[in-house]
Amino acid sequence: MTEVDATRFVEKFAGVWSALDPERFAQLWDAEGPLFHPSIARSQAEILDYLRRIQAMLPDIRLRVLHWTARDRGYLENAPLATG
């Protein structure tokens, strides 16, 4: 992944969270790409299910990207924001 690719991914990630569209979010991950998250398994269907449950509990949830890097692997740190 080049720096340009990584920047585009982070911008797309932030945009998907701004719109909170679970279908678009699930599409960010390649079926073979690893997703490391304590609450989500790795399939697109499981990501979609997780996001729909979160959205039902916190309809105004958004994420703010705090830090990211892409060297051998990509890493993205974010902060969730919601009124609950």
matplotlib code that plots the C-alpha trace (Angstrom):
import matplotlib.pyplot as plt

x = [0.0, 1.4, 1.1, -1.4, -3.5, -3.4, -4.4, -7.3, -8.4, -8.4, -10.4, -12.9, -13.1, -13.7, -16.4, -18.2, -18.3, -19.6, -22.5, -22.8, -23.7, -23.1, -23.1, -20.4, -18.4, -18.5, -17.2, -14.0, -12.6, -11.4, -12.7, -9.0, -8.0, -7.6, -9.7, -8.5, -11.3, -12.3, -16.0, -16.2, -15.4, -13.8, -16.5, -18.3, -21.6, -20.4, -19.1, -22.5, -24.4, -22.2, -22.6, -26.4, -26.5, -24.3, -26.4, -29.6, -28.2, -26.5, -28.1, -25.8, -22.5, -19.5, -15.8, -13.1, -9.8, -7.0, -3.9, -3.0, 0.0, 0.7, 4.0, 4.0, 0.4, -2.1, -3.2, -6.0, -6.9, -10.2, -12.5, -16.2, -18.6, -22.3, -24.9, -26.3]
y = [0.0, 3.3, 6.5, 7.8, 4.6, 4.8, 8.5, 7.7, 4.8, 7.0, 9.7, 7.1, 5.6, 9.0, 9.7, 6.5, 7.1, 10.7, 9.3, 6.2, 3.9, 0.3, -1.1, 1.3, 0.6, -3.2, -2.7, -1.0, -4.5, -7.0, -10.5, -11.5, -8.4, -8.7, -6.5, -6.3, -5.2, -6.6, -6.6, -7.6, -10.9, -10.7, -11.2, -8.3, -9.8, -9.6, -6.1, -5.1, -6.7, -5.0, -1.6, -2.0, -2.9, 0.1, 2.4, 1.2, 2.0, 5.2, 6.7, 9.7, 7.9, 9.2, 8.5, 11.0, 9.8, 10.6, 9.0, 6.7, 5.2, 2.8, 1.0, -2.8, -2.7, 0.0, 1.3, 3.7, 5.0, 6.8, 8.2, 7.4, 10.4, 10.1, 11.7, 8.3]
z = [0.0, -1.0, 1.1, -1.4, -1.2, 2.6, 2.6, 0.3, 2.6, 5.7, 3.9, 2.7, 6.2, 7.7, 5.1, 5.6, 9.3, 8.7, 6.7, 8.9, 6.1, 7.3, 3.8, 2.7, 5.8, 5.3, 1.7, 3.0, 3.8, 1.3, 2.1, 2.6, 4.5, 8.3, 10.6, 14.2, 16.4, 19.7, 19.0, 15.3, 13.6, 10.2, 7.6, 5.8, 7.0, 10.7, 10.2, 8.8, 11.6, 14.2, 12.7, 12.4, 16.1, 17.1, 14.9, 16.5, 20.0, 19.1, 15.9, 15.9, 16.4, 14.4, 14.5, 14.5, 13.1, 15.7, 14.2, 11.4, 9.8, 6.9, 6.7, 6.6, 7.9, 8.2, 11.7, 12.3, 15.8, 16.2, 18.8, 18.8, 19.4, 20.3, 22.5, 23.4]

ax = plt.figure().add_subplot(projection="3d")
ax.plot(x, y, z, "-o")
ax.set_aspect("equal")
plt.show()
